[in-house]
């Protein structure tokens, strides 16, 4: 690997002088990344790709008894006629509690309010699990966190299988055959083409996807009712498979929306098309496991089981198991409060500053919930501004940027920070771990030991600063510039961080303290807004930031960790007229990222991701601080919650749970009353 600094052995002697004395120093070199202890007592065993779910017809299908009565009354077709020819079969043998029983309610709290049901035009349904309930997409990435490392690829969903052409420029996808929307109308390639042609490609529709989302020049064609084909400019753009999952490539019902679109309705406008489907227009039509049937503004939303849902369990029971999902419309903070109190069934703790109280509540004798700890999926880091082409307004700015671009300084900065102490200051126990930067060691995407980890060593940090010529010439404990326009001045610069999250404030305070011990003065620059607002100005020195994108799906967000455009990564930006001046190792990172984006073999991508991580951390491209686990707080009456389900992985916790396979024991079904018992979301539409 190329590097600006030769790779060091564990301890190598150098003749540098430690600031303030003449004793020879030794440099603490890289050590193996500490392996943090497991948080959960028992972790789920990874599942091979072909064992998590499959697509096939079964000999027999079942449904809840009350749904069978609707069939007998002529209100619904038989279950075998409501399912696709080959449904998606979820293997319950890999779940902790196996095949479940029907009935019961899943209670959520939402801190958002629904805009409407036209998600193809960019409207959201309220988040907090609501969007995810109604939007089904071509592929599924939620279950990928359960897979073994040898094949971590998107899973089937509306598209059940796919293959690349020999040259890698075409991707043919086969859709569910004879699947139906929740109102009983057929789902087909026509729904996909309406989504693509009249939403994604229509510049007047505010679609979440844009014409370039799958690569400039990408085209899509219908081959028949159950087959579509993408054509790409690049060969094997496998990263685009991830963009076919939530929240991107999620078609809506063309049979409802097409007549409302201005292209097909001379009386319609784009505004009327976007807003035609108000939240109160119910029941809504979906391919998802439940469909909304009741809505009271600022009070609640109720969704009932979709009798046409396209998934079954391995015993042939049509999913979902639970009949009803409820959302109390309140606040994000109330979600935590209600879950702890037992009045809601799910929340996601992701701020380590709050873990102590959550653990205490979960361990109370009469606790109604338990904490399911996932991998350490959230990270905090400090970015140093490496740009030479934007935000420089003075000689001091220029001197700092040049210094930040020196790997010796970045390493000195990094080794001045005690990451273990940082994490323990937030929450005692195994919930945090040192973070070397880049891709999370617990993501499953890299060899955990591919990271180059420089441990905390104050003497090394001081020695490296001395190598760079910094000395404390005035005896105030802060090293001084000894050359150039800043000669004699203290080495100081600003650290921007948000005050929105308590954890960020605590970590910023810790970093300032640790770095002062090494002779660096960081000036606190708290912001009442998110740090990204300051970052976009390019007029900043250092920013403390919480990261999530790199853990969700690095292959789709490689620009978050690699300079793949003039605007990325966040800590090294250029301008359209003046792209970044890339450092040698950055060019190596770019080359690896380009390989990853077009590598169809998951095993080879694993190696390339590991190599990229090595180069990234060897050069201390960004200063990782800590990673922290999030905890899914879940009501203890719910079964099939897989140990270690992450609050954030390839998707958010509500999808990672795969709620359609969650079930409630019969003796607990009466704990929560249903608000719309014995109804399905097609009755008002005449079935």
N, C-alpha and C positions, 0 to 999 in steps of 0.2 A: 504494500500500500504506500502511496506517496504521502508525504507529510512535511510540513514546514519545520518540524522538530524531530530529530532522530528518536526512534523508539528506545526507551530507557529500560534497563534491567530493574529489578525490584528496588535496589538501593544503589545508586552510582555516585561516586565521589566527584565533586567538581571544585574548582578553586574559587568559587564565587564568595563574595563577602556578604554576610548578613548585615543589613542596615543597622548601624549603631555599634558595630564591633568588627573585629578583624579575624574572628575565628573562621576556619574553613567549614563549609556547610556540606551536608549530603542531601540529595534530592530523593524524596519518596516517590518512587515510580508507580506504575499501574499495578493493581492487585486484582484478583478475581472478584467480580461483582458479588457482594454478599447475597446469599440465598435467604430470603426472609422466611420465617416460619409460616405454616399454614394458618389461616384464620378460622376456617370451618374445621370442626373435628373430623369430618369425612367429606372429601371432595368427590364430585361426580367423575366417573371413569369416562374418558373421551370415547366417542362413538365413531366408528368408520362411516364414511360418507354414505355408502349404500345400505347402512343399517338404521339410520335415523328415520328415514321415510322412503317410500317407494310409490310408484304409479302403476296400479294394476286393478283389474276387476276381481272382486271376491264372489264367493258362491252365495252369500247371504248378507243382507243388510238389516239393521234394526234402527228404531227411533223411539222417543219417549211415548209412553202409553197415551198421553193426552193428544199427541200429534196423530197417532193412529186413529183416534176417534174423529179427528178432522178429515182424515182420509175416508173413513167409513161414511161420513156425512157428505162426501163429495166436494169438500172444500179444498182438498189438496190431492194431487196424484200420489200414487204409491211411492214409497221411498226409493225404490230402484229406478223409477222413472224421473225422480227429481235429481238424482246424482248423475254426474258425467259417466260416459261409458267406462272410463278407467279413472276412478277418483284417486286422490293422494291418500295413501295409507300411512298413518303415523304409527310407528312401532312402539307400543306401550311397554315392551319388555325392557326398554332402556330407561324407563322412568322409575322413580322411587316407589310409586304406589300402584302402578300398572293400570289395567282397564278400570274405568270408573263407573259411577252411577249417575243417572240423569237428575237434573233439578238444581234449584238454588239460585242465589243471587251473588254477583260480584259487584261490590260497591267502590266507586272511585270518588275522588274530589277533584274538581277542575278549577284552576285559577284563571282560566280564559273563558271567553264567550264565543259561541259559534257565529261565523260570518254568514254561512250558507252552505249548500250542499254541492255547489259546482267547484269541486277541487281542481278540475281540469283548467279552470280559469283563474286559479291561484287562491281561491277561498279556503280558509281552514275551518274545521268543525269544532275547534276548541282545544286541541292538543290534549295532554294528560290522558292519553289512551283513546281519545275520541276519534281523531283522524285515523289512527292505526286500526280502529275497529271497522271503519267503513271503506278504507282505501286498500284494495288488494292490487298487487303489482305483478308485472311479468315474472319476476324472480323473487326469491326469499333469501335474505341474508341473516334473518334473526336467529335461526338455529345454528349458524356457523360456529358460534362459540363452543358448542358441544362436540365439534368434530376433532378427530385426530389430526396431527400436524401434517401428515403425508398428503392429505387432500382437503384443503380448506377453500372450497369453491361455493358460489351461490347455489341454492337449492331450488328445486322445481316449485312452481306456484301456478299462475295462469298459463305459463309455458311449462310443459312437462318434460321436454327434452330439446336438445339443440345440437347442431354440429357445424364446424367450420369447414369452409371450402379448403382445398389443398393449398391454395395460395394465401389463405388467411384473410382475404378481403371480404368474404361473404359469410354471414351467420344465418343459418336457417333454423327457425324455431317452430316447434309443434305445440299447438295450444290444446287445452282441455277440449275434448270432443263431446258435444251435446251437453255442455254445462249450461247453467241458467242463472240469470240474475234473481234477486230475492223476490221479484214480482212474477217469476216464472217465465219471463221472456228469454229467448236464447242469447247466450254469449258467443261471439264469434270474432273472426279477424276484422269484421266491419267495425267493431267497437275500437279495436286497436288503430285502424286506419283513420277513423274520425278523430281520435285523440291526437294522432300524429299530424295529419294533414291540416286539420281545422283548429287545432289548439297550439301544439308545439311549433308548427311552422307558420302560424298566422301571427304576424308581428303585433296585431291589435289585441291579442288575447294575452293576458298576464299569466301565462302558464309558468309553473315552477321550472319546467324544462324549457330550454330555448333551442333554436335551430342548430346551435353549435354544441349543445350539451353532450352529444355523442360523437363529437369530432366534426370539424367543418367538412361539408360535402357529403355527410352520411345520408343515405337514402333508405327508404323502407317501402316494400311492396307486398301486396297480398298475392299469395300463390293459389290458395283456395280458402274455404271457410275456416280451416283449422291450421293454416300454415302461413307464416310471414317470413320475409327475408330482408335482413339489413345488408347494405353494401357500404363498406368503409374505405376511405382513402388509404389508411394505414393497414399493415398486415398484422393480424392477430391482436387487435386492441382489446385484450382481455379485461382491462380496467373498466371497459364500458359495460360488462356484465353486471358489475356492482351498481351501475347507474340505472339498471333496469329494475331495481328493487325500491322499496319505500325509502324516501317519499317522492321519488322521481317519476318512474314510468308506471303510473297507476291510472288506467283508463276508467272513465265513467260510462254510464249507460247511454249509448248513442241513440237508442230508440226514444229516450226522453229528451236528451239535450240537443240532438241534431235539428229537430223542428224549431228550436229556440234560437239557433245560430243565424246571424245576419246573412250568411252565404246561402241559406236555404229558406229564409223567411224574410220577405221584403219589408215587413212591418217591424222587424227586430233591429236593435242597435247592439253594439258591443257592450254597452253599459247594461242594457236590459238582459242580454245573454248572461253576463256575469252574475247579475243579481236576481235572476228570475226564480231561483230556488231558495227562498227564504228558509231560515231555520225551522219555522213553524209548519213548513210544507211537508207533512208526514202522512203515512210512513215513507221513509226514504228508501231508495233502491241501491243495493250494494251487492258485491260478491263476497263480502266479509261474513264472519261467523254470527254477528248480530246486526240488526238494523234498527235505527231509531224509530220509535212509535209515539213517544210523548215528549213534549217540550214546554216548560214553563220558564219564561225569561227570568234570569237571575235566581232561579230556584233549582231546577233539575232537568235532566234528560234521561229518558228510559229507552233502552234498546232491547229487543227480543230476538230470540234465536231465529236465524235464517234457515227455513226448512229446505232451501236449495243449496246449502253450503257444500262445497266440493271436497271436503276432507272427511275421512272416517278413521276409526281406530283399527287396530289389527284384528279385532273380533268382529268387525263389520258394523259397529255402532256409528251412526252418523254423528259427527261433531257439530257444535260444541256440546260438552256435557251440561254446562250451566245454562239455564233457560233465559236469564235476564242479567243485564248489566245496567247499573245506575250510576249517574254522575251528579253529585251535589255541586252546584255552581257557587263557588266561594272564592278562596284565595289559596295560593301555593302554601302559605304557612299553615292554613287551616287543614290542609291535607295531612300534614304531620300530626297535628293535634288530634284530628278525628281518628286517625289510624291507631295512635297510641291509646286513645280512649276506647277503642273497639267499635267505633261508629262508622269506620271505613276499613277497607281491606288491603289497601296498598299505598305505600309512599316510598320515596327513594331518598335516603340520607346520603348526601354527597359532600358535605362540608365537615371536615374532621373536627372543627371546633364544637360541633353539636353532638359528637358521638358519645361523649361521656354520659349525658343525660339520657340519650336513647338506650344505651346499654343498661343503665340503672332501671329505666322503665321496663325494658324487656325481661329483666331478671326479677321483677316484683312478683310476689306469690300469686297474684290474680291477673297477671298480664294476659291480654287477649291477642297478642301478636308475638311473633318471634323475628329475630334479625337474621337474614340470610346474606352472609358476607360473600361478595364476589371478588374477582381479581382486582388488584390495585390499578384501576382504570383511569383515574384522574391524576394529572401531574401538574406540578408548578415548576416554573423555570425562570431564569433571568436571561433576557436577550440583550446583547450589546449591539449597538447600531454600527453595522459594518459598511454603510453606504458612503461612497466618495462622491456621489453625483447629486444628492438631494439633501436639503436641510442644513447645509454648512453655511454659516453666516459670519464666522470669525476665525482668526488663527487658532483660538482655543478649540473650536469645533473640529477644525482640520487635524490638530494634534491628537485629539481624543480618538477620532475615527481611525487614524493611522495606528494608534496604540491598540485599539480594539481588534484591528486586523492582524495583529501579531499573536500567534498561537501561544507564545511564551507568556504573554500577559493574560490571555484567556485561561490558561492553565493555572497561573498564580491566583487569579480571581476565584477559580473553581476550588482549588485546594485550601483556600482560606475559610471555606464554609463547612461546618460540621453538620452534615445532613441527618445523621442519626439523632443528634440533639434537637435539631429543628423539628423532626417528626414527633419526637417524644414530648416536645413542648406543646404540641397540639392535642395529642391524645396518647396516653400511655398504652403500651401493648404492641401487638404485631400489625397494627392497621396501616402503618406507613412504612416505606422503605426508601433507601437512597435511590435517586434517579440519575443516571448518567447522561440523560438527554436523548433526543431522537425517538426511536420506537420503543414502546414499553416492553421490557423483558418478559412480562407475563401475558403478552398478547397472543402467543402461539405462532406468531409470524416470523420470529427470528430465533436462532440459537441463543438462549439466555446468556451464554458466556461470550457472545460476539462483541459485547460492549467492552470498550477500553475504559476502565474505571480508575480515576486518580483519587485516592482517598484524602480525607481531611488531614492536613499536616501543616501547621502554622509555620514551622521553620522552613519548609519547602517553599511556601508561598512567599515568605520574605526573601529567600535566596533568589527566587526567580525574578522578583522585582529588582533586586540588586544587580542581577545579570543585565537587566534592561537599563541600568544606570540610575535608578531612583535611590535617593538617600534622604534621611531625615536631617536636613542641614540646619534646621532652626530649633530642633529639640522639642517640637510640640506633639510628637507621636505620629504625625502624618508625613509620609515621604514626599520629597520635593522633586520637581523636574530639575534636571541639572544641565540641560542643553536647550537650545532653540529659544523661540520667542517667550516661552513660559518658564524659562530658567529661574529657579528660586521660588516659584509658586507651588503651593500644595497640590498634590494629585487628588483632585476631587471632581465629582460629576453627579448628575441627578439620577435618582431612581424613582421612576413613575410606577404607581400601583393603584388599584381601585380600592375604595373603602366600602364598596357594596358587599363584599364578602369578608367576614371577620378573619378567616384564615389568611387571606392575602395581606391584611394589615399585620398580623402576627409574624408571618414569614418575612415581610419587609423589615420589620423591626429587628428580627434575628439576623438577617443578612447585613444590615447596616452595622450591627454590633460586631459580628464576626469579621467583617472587612476592615473595620477600624482597628481591630487587634493586629491586622496584617499591615497597617499603615495606610489604608485607603479611606478617604472620606466620601461617603455617599450621602448626598443631600436628599432628604425625603421630599418627594413630590406627589402627595396623595391626590387622587382624583375622585370626585363624587360620581363620575361616569365610568364606563368600562375603559380599560386601557387602550382598546383599539381606536378610540376617538383621538387620543394623543398620537398613537402610532401612525395614523394616516397622514399626519402633518410632516413626518420625517424629521421633525425638530425635537429630538429627544436623545438622551444618552443611553440609558438602560431602562428596561421595562420588566417588571415582574408580572407574569401572566399565568393563568391556568389554561392548560391545554386539554382538548378532548378529541379533536379531529383525527389525530394520528392513531388513536386507539380504535376508533370506529372502523375505519377501512383505509389504511394508508395507501393502498393501491389507487384509490380514487382521489386522494388528497395529498399526493406526493409533493405538490407545490408548497405544502405546509412545512416541509422539511428539506426541500431541494430548490435551487434557483432555476426553475423551469420556465419562468417568464420574467419580464422586467419588474413585476410587482411581487415576486416571491423569492425566498420566504419572507416572513414579516420583518425579520431583523436585517435583511440585506435587500433593499429595494432600489430599483433604478427608476427611470422615467421613460415614457415612450420614445423620447428623443435621445436619451442617454442611458442605455442599459448598464447594469452593474459591471464593475471591473472584477471579474471572478478571480478568486484565489486558486492556485493549482489544485488543491484538494476538492474545491467546489466543482471543478470541471469533471473530476472523477465521480463525484456524487451525481452529477447530471447524466453521465454515461450510464451508470448503474440504474438510475431511475428510468431512463428510456428503455433499457433492456427489460426491466420489470413490467413496464406498461404493455409490452408486446410479447410476453412470454406465456404461452398457453399451458405449460407444464407447472403444476402447483409445487412440485418438489424442487424444481429449478428456481422458481420464484423465492422459495424459502432460503435457498443458498444466496441468491442475489440480495435479498432483503438483509440477510445477516452480514454480508459484505458491506452493504451501504451503511449499516449501523456501525460497523467497525471503523470505517473512514470518518463517519460523522463524529463519533465519540473520541477517537484518537486525536482529532483536531479540535475538540471542545467547541464545536460549531455553535452550540447554544449551551448555556450553563444549566443543566438539570439540577433541580433541588430535591424534591421528594415525589414519590407516587403514593397515592392513598386509595384504599378500597372504598367503594360505596356499599351501602347495605340496603337491600330491599327489605322493608318492614312489611310483613304479610300476616294477615289474620290466621290464627292457628287452626281454624277449621278447614282450611283449604289444603287439598292433597295434590300430589304430583308436582310440587315445587322442587325443582332439581337443586341439590346443594351447590352453592357457588354461582347461581344464576347472577350474571352481572347486571348492575344498574345501567351500565354503558359498555358495549362491546361493538359489534358490527351494527347493532341497533340499540335503542333504549330499552329499559327494563320491561315495559309493558309488552313489547314484542318478544323479548328474549324469554319471557315466561312461557310463551306460546299458550295464551290463556284458553284457547279452545280445548286443550287437553287437561286443564285444571278441573278438579271435581270436589264435591262436598259429600261426606258420609251421610247416609240416610238419616241417622239420628240427629244430624245438625241442620237438616234442610229447613226446619221450621224456625231457625234462629233469626232469619231476616225475611220479612214478608215481601212478596212480589207486588209490584205496583200495577202490573198488567198481566195477571195470571191467565194461563190457557189461551193466549193469543199469539198469533204469528203476524209478521209485518206485511202479509199479502191479503189479509181479509178485506180491507177497505178497497183494494184494487180488484176484488172479485176472484182472487186466486189465479 
